[in-house]
């Protein structure tokens, strides 16, 4: 006698279940990854690091340090900070370059703003 195959009912099918808002909301770690990916895609530049991840009323602010111009020696590299505004689901709402500076100069344009 062949084994009975269990047929999933619609309410059991994970793909068809309604997505609750909480399922789509980001954590700080995932907001960081998503923000970094958006900035890299938009600028076509290499990211150095995520320097800020901050929750805001309707989403997240992520700041990414990007290498804009490689120099030899690397202490001459030109870096920039980009800020990405994400909604609660990780969609990019806006981005902007906050400033440029030479690596190791200590002139971080994001400090104090």
HELIX and SHEET records of a PDB file:
HELIX    1   1 UNK A   10  UNK A   12  5                                   3    
HELIX    2   2 UNK A   14  UNK A   16  5                                   3    
HELIX    3   3 UNK A   21  UNK A   24  1                                   4    
HELIX    4   4 UNK A   28  UNK A   43  1                                  16    
HELIX    5   5 UNK A   74  UNK A   76  5                                   3    
SHEET    1   A 4 UNK A  46  UNK A  56  0                                        
SHEET    2   A 4 UNK A  59  UNK A  69 -1                                        
SHEET    3   A 4 UNK A  78  UNK A  87 -1                                        
SHEET    4   A 4 UNK A  92  UNK A 102 -1                                        
END                                                                             
